[in-house]
Amino acid sequence: MLTEKIDNRLSGVDASSLSDETNFCFVYIFSGMVFFSTVNFFTRFFVPSSATKSVQSRWKWRNVLTSVIHSIITGLWSSWAFYADPKIRDDMIHSFNTSIHILVSVSIGYFIYDFFDMFIFHKKRSTYELLIHHFMVILCYAVASVTKTYVAYATLSLVVEINSIFLHTRQLLIIGGIAKQTPVYRITSLLNVASFVLFRILLLGWMTRWLTLHRDDVPVVFFTIGSLGLSIIMLMSIILFYRVLQSDFLNSKNSIIVMNNHDNAKKENGSTNGYRSFDQIISRSVSEEKKCQ
């Protein structure tokens, strides 16, 4: 019964897109894997000296730089796709063109590459959260890429990558040892927060609303996969947003207060004991900062 229901729902899709035309999705996916693996290989020539202190910091730089390149490509490509072909906005289920199909498929290739890159070289607790995120993204995008339906919906989700440009750039600045008080970091941080709200929280919220309103138009299996994927990604985005705010704004204000208190204590006591306690506080702040990344 469930199979018949899915078949009936899919029967509304343009038959030429499902049967008459050859689906090159697996070619696109494989090409995406090869492309971003190659990009990651060449990032070894752009690692700054500040990121060569350990194997992990070197790997982190290369991984994040590859992510920045993916975000630039997919963020701009997805935005341009809706501008170039406004009709795909009218039907998130059946709208289809080769450009957005390649975009979604190549992105699957990127997430597969990144999944194994983290799984092999960065086995930490925080990594497993990202592996869950990548698995759900791959699953949701695979539905669109293989069936040639919901491709416009998947493309819309890639507009989120506009925020990822600033999010990953911020990570590169941290890995590179750029102080948070510098103009380049502060500007990147503000752009990250602004784009986070606009292109991640609000956009994902709209996508959740759309999926709820079109529940009767989506097969149960696809609706379940989409709802689960969006729920996980939304939850992780909220947690990430809190960590970013805590790291870039809340902790920064606390550090300024601590420094002012230290200066006052130094003037009143005229001793070096304040330095010892101040250094302990700073060391603790750095440790907490690492936990937020």
SERO-4910 file (N, C-alpha, C, O; in steps of 0.05 Angstrom, whole numbers):
BEGIN
 pado doro    nc1    nc2    nc3   cac1   cac2   cac3    cc1    cc2    cc3    oc1    oc2    oc3
  Met    A     17    -24      0      0      0      0     17     25      0     12     44    -15
  Leu    A     39     25     17     56     48     19     71     53     -8     74     75    -17
  Thr    A     79     30    -20     93     32    -46     75     44    -67     84     61    -83
  Glu    A     50     35    -68     31     45    -87     26     75    -83     23     90   -102
  Lys    A     25     83    -57     21    111    -51     43    129    -61     39    150    -72
  Ile    A     68    119    -57     91    134    -66     91    136    -97     97    157   -108
  Asp    A     85    113   -110     85    113   -139     64    132   -150     68    146   -170
  Asn    A     41    133   -136     20    152   -145     28    181   -142     23    197   -159
  Arg    A     42    186   -120     51    214   -115     72    222   -136     73    244   -146
  Leu    A     90    202   -143    111    208   -162    101    209   -190    115    220   -208
  Ser    A     77    199   -195     66    199   -222     60    227   -232     58    231   -256
  Gly    A     58    246   -213     53    274   -221     78    287   -232     76    310   -242
  Val    A    101    275   -229    126    286   -238    128    283   -268    118    264   -279
  Asp    A    141    302   -281    144    301   -310    158    275   -317    181    269   -308
  Ala    A    145    258   -333    156    232   -339    182    233   -353    199    215   -350
  Ser    A    186    254   -369    211    256   -384    235    259   -366    257    251   -373
  Ser    A    231    270   -342    253    275   -324    260    249   -309    282    247   -298
  Leu    A    241    230   -307    246    206   -291    253    182   -308    268    165   -299
  Ser    A    243    181   -332    247    157   -348    259    162   -375    277    147   -384
  Asp    A    249    183   -390    258    187   -417    287    197   -418    302    192   -437
  Glu    A    296    212   -397    322    223   -397    340    206   -378    331    195   -358
  Thr    A    365    203   -386    384    189   -369    391    206   -345    397    230   -348
  Asn    A    391    194   -322    399    209   -297    428    205   -292    438    183   -286
  Phe    A    443    227   -294    472    226   -290    480    233   -262    502    242   -256
  Cys    A    461    230   -243    466    239   -216    491    226   -203    506    240   -189
  Phe    A    495    200   -209    518    187   -196    544    197   -209    565    197   -195
  Val    A    543    205   -234    567    217   -246    573    243   -233    596    249   -227
  Tyr    A    552    260   -229    556    286   -216    566    282   -187    584    297   -178
  Ile    A    555    263   -173    563    258   -145    592    250   -144    607    260   -127
  Phe    A    600    231   -161    628    223   -161    646    246   -169    668    248   -158
  Ser    A    637    262   -188    654    285   -196    657    304   -173    679    316   -169
  Gly    A    636    308   -157    639    325   -133    658    314   -113    674    330   -101
  Met    A    658    288   -109    677    276    -90    706    280   -100    723    287    -84
  Val    A    710    275   -126    737    278   -137    746    307   -136    769    313   -129
  Phe    A    728    325   -143    735    354   -144    744    364   -116    765    376   -114
  Phe    A    728    359    -96    734    370    -70    757    355    -56    771    366    -39
  Ser    A    761    330    -63    784    315    -54    810    328    -66    830    330    -52
  Thr    A    808    336    -91    830    349   -104    835    376    -92    858    384    -88
  Val    A    814    391    -87    816    417    -74    831    414    -47    849    429    -41
  Asn    A    822    394    -31    834    389     -5    864    383     -8    880    391      9
  Phe    A    871    368    -29    899    361    -33    916    386    -38    938    388    -27
  Phe    A    906    404    -53    921    429    -59    922    449    -37    938    467    -37
  Thr    A    904    446    -17    904    464      6    929    461     22    936    479     38
  Arg    A    944    439     19    968    434     35    989    456     28   1008    460     44
  Phe    A    986    469      5   1006    489     -3    998    517      7   1013    536      2
  Phe    A    976    519     22    967    545     31    963    545     62    948    561     72
  Val    A    976    527     76    974    526    105    993    546    117   1017    544    112
  Pro    A    984    566    133   1001    585    145   1018    572    167   1011    551    178
  Ser    A   1040    585    174   1058    574    195   1044    571    222   1050    554    238
  Ser    A   1024    589    227   1010    588    253    992    563    255    984    556    277
  Ala    A    987    550    232    970    525    233    986    500    229    975    479    224
  Thr    A   1012    502    232   1030    478    228   1041    468    255   1060    452    255
  Lys    A   1030    478    277   1041    470    303   1035    441    310   1050    429    326
  Ser    A   1014    430    298   1007    402    304    994    391    279    985    405    261
  Val    A    992    364    278    980    350    256    950    358    255    939    362    233
  Gln    A    937    360    278    909    366    279    903    394    269    883    398    255
  Ser    A    919    413    277    914    441    269    919    443    239    904    458    225
  Arg    A    938    429    228    943    429    199    920    417    184    911    427    164
  Trp    A    910    394    194    887    381    182    862    399    183    847    402    164
  Lys    A    858    412    206    835    429    210    835    452    190    814    458    179
  Trp    A    858    465    187    860    487    168    852    478    139    836    491    126
  Arg    A    863    455    131    858    446    104    829    438    100    817    444     80
  Asn    A    817    425    121    789    417    119    771    441    118    752    441    102
  Val    A    776    461    135    759    484    135    762    501    110    742    512    100
  Leu    A    786    503    100    790    518     75    775    505     52    764    519     35
  Thr    A    775    479     51    759    464     31    730    470     34    715    473     14
  Ser    A    721    472     59    693    478     65    686    506     56    664    511     46
  Val    A    704    525     59    700    553     50    695    553     20    677    567     10
  Ile    A    712    539      5    710    538    -24    683    526    -32    670    536    -51
  His    A    675    504    -18    649    493    -24    626    512    -19    607    515    -34
  Ser    A    628    527      3    607    546     11    605    569    -10    583    577    -17
  Ile    A    628    579    -19    628    600    -39    614    590    -65    598    604    -76
  Ile    A    622    567    -74    612    556    -99    582    551    -97    566    561   -113
  Thr    A    573    536    -77    545    529    -74    527    552    -65    504    554    -74
  Gly    A    538    569    -48    522    592    -39    515    611    -61    492    619    -64
  Leu    A    535    617    -78    531    635   -100    515    621   -123    498    633   -135
  Trp    A    521    596   -127    508    581   -149    478    578   -143    461    583   -160
  Ser    A    471    571   -118    443    567   -111    427    594   -112    405    595   -122
  Ser    A    440    615   -103    427    642   -105    423    650   -134    401    660   -141
  Trp    A    443    646   -150    441    653   -179    420    636   -192    406    646   -210
  Ala    A    417    611   -184    397    593   -197    369    604   -194    353    602   -213
  Phe    A    362    614   -171    335    625   -166    331    651   -181    309    658   -189
  Tyr    A    353    666   -185    352    691   -200    349    686   -230    334    699   -244
  Ala    A    364    666   -240    365    660   -268    339    647   -278    330    651   -300
  Asp    A    327    631   -260    303    616   -268    282    619   -246    278    601   -229
  Pro    A    268    642   -245    249    648   -223    226    627   -221    213    624   -200
  Lys    A    221    613   -243    199    593   -243    203    571   -223    183    559   -214
  Ile    A    228    565   -216    232    542   -198    222    549   -169    219    531   -153
  Arg    A    218    575   -164    207    583   -138    178    576   -135    168    573   -113
  Asp    A    164    573   -158    135    568   -157    128    539   -150    106    534   -140
  Asp    A    146    521   -155    140    492   -150    165    479   -139    183    471   -154
  Met    A    167    477   -113    190    465   -100    192    435   -103    213    423    -98
  Ile    A    171    423   -113    171    394   -116    179    385   -143    197    368   -146
  His    A    167    396   -164    171    386   -191    189    403   -208    198    395   -230
  Ser    A    196    427   -199    214    444   -215    241    431   -219    252    419   -200
  Phe    A    251    432   -243    276    418   -249    290    432   -272    278    439   -292
  Asn    A    317    434   -269    334    440   -292    361    428   -287    367    421   -264
  Thr    A    377    425   -307    403    411   -305    421    425   -285    436    412   -271
  Ser    A    421    451   -285    439    466   -268    436    460   -238    455    454   -224
  Ile    A    411    461   -229    406    456   -200    410    426   -194    416    419   -171
  His    A    405    409   -214    409    380   -209    439    375   -205    446    359   -188
  Ile    A    455    387   -222    484    384   -218    493    395   -192    510    383   -178
  Leu    A    482    419   -185    490    432   -159    484    414   -135    502    410   -118
  Val    A    460    403   -134    453    386   -111    470    360   -111    479    351    -90
  Ser    A    474    348   -134    489    323   -136    519    327   -129    530    311   -115
  Val    A    530    349   -139    558    355   -132    561    360   -102    582    353    -90
  Ser    A    541    373    -90    542    377    -61    541    351    -46    554    349    -25
  Ile    A    526    331    -56    527    305    -43    555    294    -44    565    283    -24
  Gly    A    569    298    -66    597    289    -68    614    302    -48    632    290    -36
  Tyr    A    610    329    -44    626    343    -23    621    332      4    639    326     19
  Phe    A    595    328     12    589    318     38    599    290     43    606    283     65
  Ile    A    599    273     22    611    246     25    641    248     30    652    235     47
  Tyr    A    655    266     14    683    270     18    689    280     47    706    269     61
  Asp    A    674    300     56    678    312     82    672    292    104    685    292    125
  Phe    A    652    276    100    644    255    120    668    237    126    675    233    149
  Phe    A    680    227    105    702    208    109    728    222    117    744    210    132
  Asp    A    731    247    109    755    262    118    754    266    148    775    263    161
  Met    A    731    273    159    728    276    188    729    249    202    741    247    224
  Phe    A    716    229    191    714    203    204    742    191    207    748    177    227
  Ile    A    759    195    187    786    182    187    806    199    203    822    187    218
  Phe    A    805    225    200    827    242    211    819    258    236    837    271    248
  His    A    794    258    244    786    276    266    765    262    284    742    270    285
  Lys    A    774    241    297    755    225    313    753    237    341    766    229    360
  Lys    A    735    257    343    729    269    368    698    270    372    683    266    353
  Arg    A    691    276    396    662    276    403    646    296    385    625    289    375
  Ser    A    658    320    381    644    340    365    641    331    336    623    339    322
  Thr    A    659    314    327    659    304    299    634    287    294    622    288    273
  Tyr    A    627    271    314    604    253    310    578    268    306    560    259    292
  Glu    A    576    292    318    552    309    314    551    317    284    530    317    272
  Leu    A    575    325    273    576    333    246    571    310    227    560    314    205
  Leu    A    580    286    235    575    263    218    545    257    215    536    249    194
  Ile    A    531    261    237    501    257    236    489    278    218    472    271    201
  His    A    499    303    220    489    324    202    494    317    173    476    320    156
  His    A    519    308    167    526    302    139    509    278    129    501    278    106
  Phe    A    505    258    146    489    235    137    461    243    130    450    234    109
  Met    A    448    260    146    421    269    140    420    286    115    401    284     99
  Val    A    440    303    111    441    320     87    444    302     62    430    306     42
  Ile    A    462    283     63    466    265     41    441    249     34    434    246     11
  Leu    A    427    240     55    402    225     51    381    242     38    368    233     19
  Cys    A    377    266     48    356    284     37    363    292      8    346    292     -9
  Tyr    A    388    299      3    396    308    -24    395    284    -43    389    288    -67
  Ala    A    400    260    -34    400    236    -51    371    232    -61    368    224    -84
  Val    A    351    237    -44    324    234    -53    318    252    -77    306    244    -97
  Ala    A    327    277    -74    323    297    -96    339    290   -121    329    291   -143
  Ser    A    364    282   -117    382    277   -140    373    252   -155    373    253   -180
  Val    A    366    231   -141    359    206   -155    331    207   -168    328    197   -190
  Thr    A    312    219   -154    284    219   -164    279    244   -182    258    244   -196
  Lys    A    297    263   -182    293    288   -196    268    304   -187    256    319   -202
  Thr    A    261    300   -162    240    316   -150    251    329   -125    271    320   -114
  Tyr    A    239    351   -117    248    367    -93    276    378    -98    290    386    -79
  Val    A    284    380   -123    311    391   -129    311    421   -123    332    431   -113
  Ala    A    290    435   -128    288    463   -122    289    468    -92    301    487    -82
  Tyr    A    276    450    -77    275    452    -48    303    447    -37    312    461    -19
  Ala    A    317    428    -48    345    422    -39    363    445    -47    381    452    -31
  Thr    A    359    457    -70    374    480    -78    371    504    -59    389    518    -53
  Leu    A    346    508    -51    340    529    -32    356    525     -6    366    545      6
  Ser    A    358    501      3    373    495     28    403    502     25    416    508     45
  Leu    A    413    501      0    441    508     -4    447    538     -3    470    546     -2
  Val    A    426    554     -3    429    583      1    441    588     29    453    608     35
  Val    A    436    569     47    447    570     75    478    573     74    490    584     92
  Glu    A    490    562     52    519    563     50    530    591     49    554    595     52
  Ile    A    513    611     43    523    639     44    532    645     72    553    658     76
  Asn    A    517    636     92    526    640    120    552    624    125    569    633    140
  Ser    A    553    600    114    576    583    119    602    595    109    624    589    120
  Ile    A    601    613     89    625    627     80    638    642    104    662    640    108
  Phe    A    621    657    118    631    673    141    637    655    165    655    660    181
  Leu    A    621    634    168    624    616    191    651    602    189    666    600    209
  His    A    658    592    165    683    578    161    707    597    161    729    591    170
  Thr    A    702    621    150    724    641    150    731    648    178    755    652    184
  Arg    A    711    651    195    716    656    224    733    634    236    752    639    251
  Gln    A    728    609    228    744    586    238    773    589    229    791    583    245
  Leu    A    777    597    204    804    600    194    819    621    209    843    618    215
  Leu    A    805    643    216    818    664    231    827    654    259    848    662    269
  Ile    A    810    638    271    816    627    298    840    608    296    858    610    312
  Ile    A    839    590    276    861    572    273    887    586    267    908    578    275
  Gly    A    885    608    251    908    624    244    918    642    266    939    655    263
  Gly    A    905    642    289    914    658    312    908    687    310    921    703    323
  Ile    A    888    695    294    880    723    292    865    731    317    845    718    324
  Ala    A    873    752    330    860    761    354    832    771    349    826    782    328
  Lys    A    815    766    369    786    773    365    782    803    366    760    813    358
  Gln    A    802    818    375    799    847    376    806    861    350    802    885    347
  Thr    A    817    846    331    825    857    305    800    864    288    780    850    290
  Pro    A    802    884    271    779    892    255    770    870    236    746    866    233
  Val    A    789    854    225    781    833    206    764    812    220    745    801    208
  Tyr    A    772    806    245    756    785    259    729    796    267    709    783    265
  Arg    A    728    821    277    703    833    286    683    835    263    659    830    266
  Ile    A    693    844    240    675    847    216    665    819    208    641    816    202
  Thr    A    683    800    207    675    772    199    655    761    219    636    748    211
  Ser    A    659    767    245    641    757    265    613    769    263    593    755    265
  Leu    A    612    795    257    586    809    254    571    799    229    547    794    230
  Leu    A    586    796    207    574    785    183    565    756    187    544    748    175
  Asn    A    579    741    203    571    714    208    545    713    224    527    698    217
  Val    A    542    730    244    518    730    260    494    740    243    472    728    244
  Ala    A    498    761    228    476    772    212    467    752    191    443    747    187
  Ser    A    486    740    177    479    720    156    468    694    169    453    680    156
  Phe    A    477    688    193    467    665    207    437    667    212    421    648    207
  Val    A    428    691    221    400    695    226    384    695    200    363    683    198
  Leu    A    394    708    179    380    712    154    380    686    137    358    677    128
  Phe    A    403    675    133    406    653    114    405    625    126    404    605    112
  Arg    A    405    624    153    404    597    165    379    594    182    363    577    176
  Ile    A    376    610    203    353    607    221    327    613    207    308    597    207
  Leu    A    325    637    194    299    644    181    294    627    157    271    619    152
  Leu    A    314    621    141    310    604    117    302    576    125    283    565    113
  Leu    A    315    564    144    308    537    152    280    537    165    265    517    163
  Gly    A    274    559    179    247    561    190    225    562    168    204    549    171
  Trp    A    231    577    147    212    578    124    210    551    111    188    542    104
  Met    A    232    536    108    231    510     96    215    490    113    201    473    103
  Thr    A    217    493    140    202    476    158    172    482    155    155    464    154
  Arg    A    165    508    153    137    516    149    127    505    122    104    495    121
  Trp    A    143    507    101    134    498     75    129    468     76    109    459     65
  Leu    A    146    453     88    143    424     90    117    416    105    103    397     98
  Thr    A    112    432    126     87    427    142     62    433    125     43    417    126
  Leu    A     62    455    111     39    463     95     34    444     71     11    441     63
  His    A     55    432     61     52    414     38     55    384     46     63    368     30
  Arg    A     47    379     70     50    351     80     33    332     62     42    309     57
  Asp    A     10    340     54     -7    322     38      3    318      9     -5    300     -5
  Asp    A     22    335      1     33    333    -26     59    317    -27     69    311    -49
  Val    A     69    309     -4     94    295     -2     90    267      8     76    263     28
  Pro    A    102    247     -5     99    219      5    109    216     34    126    231     42
  Val    A     96    198     48    102    195     77    132    190     81    144    202    100
  Val    A    144    173     65    173    167     68    189    192     65    207    198     81
  Phe    A    184    208     44    200    232     39    194    253     60    212    268     68
  Phe    A    169    255     69    162    274     90    177    268    115    187    286    129
  Thr    A    179    242    122    192    234    146    222    240    145    234    250    164
  Ile    A    234    234    122    263    240    118    268    270    120    287    278    133
  Gly    A    251    285    106    255    314    106    251    326    134    266    344    142
  Ser    A    230    318    148    224    328    175    247    322    194    255    339    210
  Leu    A    256    297    193    278    289    211    303    304    205    317    313    223
  Gly    A    310    307    179    334    322    172    333    351    180    352    361    191
  Leu    A    310    364    175    307    392    183    308    396    213    320    415    223
  Ser    A    296    377    228    296    379    257    324    378    268    332    393    285
  Ile    A    340    359    258    367    356    267    384    380    260    399    390    277
  Ile    A    381    389    235    397    412    226    389    438    241    406    454    248
  Met    A    363    442    246    354    465    261    365    465    289    374    485    299
  Leu    A    363    442    302    373    439    330    403    445    331    412    460    348
  Met    A    418    434    312    447    438    312    453    468    306    473    478    316
  Ser    A    437    480    289    442    508    282    437    526    306    452    545    311
  Ile    A    416    521    322    411    537    346    433    534    366    442    553    378
  Ile    A    443    509    370    465    505    389    490    519    379    504    531    395
  Leu    A    496    517    353    519    530    341    517    560    344    537    573    350
  Phe    A    493    571    340    490    600    342    495    610    370    508    630    374
  Tyr    A    486    594    390    491    601    418    521    600    424    532    618    438
  Arg    A    535    580    414    564    578    418    579    601    406    598    612    417
  Val    A    570    609    382    583    632    368    579    658    384    598    673    389
  Leu    A    555    663    393    549    686    409    565    686    435    576    707    443
  Gln    A    566    663    448    581    661    473    610    666    469    623    679    485
  Ser    A    621    655    447    650    657    442    658    685    433    678    695    443
  Asp    A    642    697    415    651    722    403    641    747    418    653    768    416
  Phe    A    619    745    433    608    768    446    607    767    476    616    785    490
  Leu    A    595    745    487    593    743    516    620    740    529    625    754    549
  Asn    A    636    722    520    663    718    531    681    742    527    697    748    544
  Ser    A    677    756    505    694    779    499    688    801    520    706    815    529
  Lys    A    662    805    526    654    825    546    666    818    573    675    835    588
  Asn    A    664    792    580    675    783    606    705    787    607    716    794    629
  Ser    A    719    783    585    748    787    584    755    816    589    774    823    603
  Ile    A    739    835    578    744    863    582    740    871    611    755    886    622
  Ile    A    719    860    624    713    865    652    736    855    669    745    869    688
  Val    A    746    831    663    768    819    678    793    836    676    807    841    696
  Met    A    799    846    651    822    862    647    820    889    662    840    898    674
  Asn    A    796    901    663    793    926    677    796    921    707    809    938    721
  Asn    A    785    899    717    788    893    746    817    888    753    826    895    775
  His    A    831    875    734    860    870    739    876    895    740    893    898    757
  Asp    A    870    914    722    884    940    722    879    955    748    897    968    759
  Asn    A    854    954    757    847    968    782    861    956    806    871    969    823
  Ala    A    862    929    806    875    915    828    905    921    828    917    923    849
  Lys    A    916    923    805    944    928    802    951    956    813    971    960    827
  Lys    A    933    975    807    938   1003    817    936   1004    847    951   1018    861
  Glu    A    916    989    859    911    991    887    932    976    903    942    985    924
  Asn    A    940    952    894    958    935    910    987    939    902   1005    936    919
  Gly    A    992    946    877   1019    950    868   1036    925    870   1061    927    872
  Ser    A   1024    902    870   1038    877    871   1035    861    846   1019    868    829
  Thr    A   1050    839    843   1049    822    820   1030    798    824   1028    781    806
  Asn    A   1018    796    848   1000    773    853    976    774    834    965    753    826
  Gly    A    968    798    826    946    800    808    951    788    781    933    777    769
  Tyr    A    977    789    773    984    777    747    979    747    748    969    736    728
  Arg    A    985    734    770    982    706    771    953    698    769    946    679    754
  Ser    A    936    711    784    907    705    782    895    712    755    878    698    745
  Phe    A    905    734    744    896    742    718    903    722    696    886    715    679
  Asp    A    927    712    697    936    692    678    920    666    681    914    653    661
  Gln    A    912    659    705    896    635    709    868    639    697    858    620    685
  Ile    A    857    663    700    831    668    688    832    667    658    814    656    645
  Ile    A    853    679    646    856    679    617    859    650    607    847    643    587
  Ser    A    875    634    621    879    606    613    853    591    614    848    575    596
  Arg    A    836    597    634    811    583    636    792    592    614    777    576    603
  Ser    A    794    618    606    777    628    585    785    615    558    767    609    542
  Val    A    811    612    554    820    599    529    810    570    528    802    561    506
  Ser    A    810    556    550    801    528    551    771    527    544    763    509    529
  Glu    A    756    546    555    727    546    550    722    553    521    703    544    509
  Glu    A    739    571    510    736    579    482    740    555    464    725    552    444
  Lys    A    759    537    470    764    514    453    740    495    454    734    482    434
  Lys    A    727    494    477    703    476    479    680    486    462    663    471    453
  Cys    A    680    513    457    658    524    441    662    520    411    644    524    396
  Gln    A    686    512    403    692    509    374    683    482    364    686    476    341
***
